[in-house]
Amino acid sequence: MPDRQDRRVLRSRAALMAAAIRLVTERGTTALPVGDLADAADVSRQLVYLQFGDRDALLVAAAADLAERELIPEVEDGGAPRRARMLAMARHFVRHRPFYRAMLTGSCAFPMTRALNKLFGSLITMTGLREVFGDLDETTAQDLATLLSGGTGVIVNDWLIDADDPLDPEELADRLVRLSTALAPDHAALARTPGDRP
């Protein structure tokens, strides 16, 4: 019987996260009543609190789930050139701009920004940092990864929030590639792949 209950919990979590993405996208705000989220997922309000604690935790979990399902597989493709990975990321954000814009300007902007920085940080390898910047101790390498991921996050956030419609994913990809090239003039990528040109 526990397997059946586990599947039910997973289904209700998935339904709540899908409802959160849909409602935030449609309404352009994170100021959603918990009752609306529960109704859209066809679950009780109590279940929202039991599974997520509060509305904002649900919204951030939904954003993280969206990125893990759709974005991470594309940008972690080790065989794809760096620009192709940057372009895949930019296209993901274009497809989901209303959702991310609301998330980055609403009640859960701070945890959302931290989640995106963590995502960008997961794409920076310590080996790549040491190849580009030389022999770094662990603390310096971690601090540098945080600086780079935070800077990338600010660029993406500003682009999502302030850039004119329609967003140009090619422009953002080129911008990010130029920055990574400026940081590594010898073209050694922070997360270099065989498809990158030297």
Secondary structure, 3 states (H helix, E strand, C coil): CHHHHHHHHHHHHHHHHHHHHHHHHHHCCCCCCHHHHHHHHCCCHHHHHHHHCCHHHHHHHHHHHHHHHHHHHHHCCCCCCHHHHHHHHHHHHHHCHHHHHHHHHCCCHHHHHHHHHHHHHHCCCHHHHHHHHCCCCHHHHHHHHHHHHHHHHHHHHHHHHHCCCCCCHHHHHHHHHHHHHHHCCCCCCCCCCCCCCC
